[in-house]
């Protein structure tokens, strides 16, 4: 999940963590997107550690990733081989993951034109899947939004829904 070497710090998953060592602490915190088109934000902070190039893997659900410096300015990134890295060493960076609602087929392949009637599909937004308690959900109009899906009875699965009966894969 986390690698630190002479080339910098690499974080392979957008997760919250705190890694403490004798020299200092590395922290990753997640927060919801702050504006339209943002799915979530990940702040990586190096406390009492020297500045380092910070590299993250772009998740398959993120259409794009941008970065913000500690002073709020845009931070240029090098994007290569599925990873986004700061161009210069930093002690704090906030990565902004952008995207929208997406549909996937039975082999986790993206369905750019949305779900197809009669074929299995799942809907997601960022790292979360939509779930529905109703066994007969209507095929959503495509493209769609989180708000439109909520209005149809779809919910982003969260810890509050654990232990309840929900479906994640649909076929109509």
HUBELCOR-V686749 format. One line per field, one symbol per residue. phi: phi as a letter, one per 30 degrees, with the letter a starting at -180 (. if undefined). psi: psi as a letter, one per 40 degrees, with the letter a starting at -180 (. if undefined). Layout:
# HUBELCOR-V686749
phi->???
psi->???
This chain:
# HUBELCOR-V686749
phi->.bbbbddkcccdbdbdabccbddlbcbbbcbdecbeidcabbccbccicdebdcbbdddddddabbbbdedjddcdbccahicbbddbdbcaaccccclbdbcbddciddcdcidceicdabcbbidccdbbdddbdddddbdbbedddeddjdbddbddcdicdbcccbbb
psi->dhhhadeahhheigihihhhiddahhihiiiiieihehdiihhhhhhfiiiihhhihhidehdihiihideeihhiihhhfeihiidiiiehihhhhiaahiiiaeffhigdeaihhehiiiiihaeiiiihdhegiihiihiiiddddddeeiihhiddeieihiidhie.
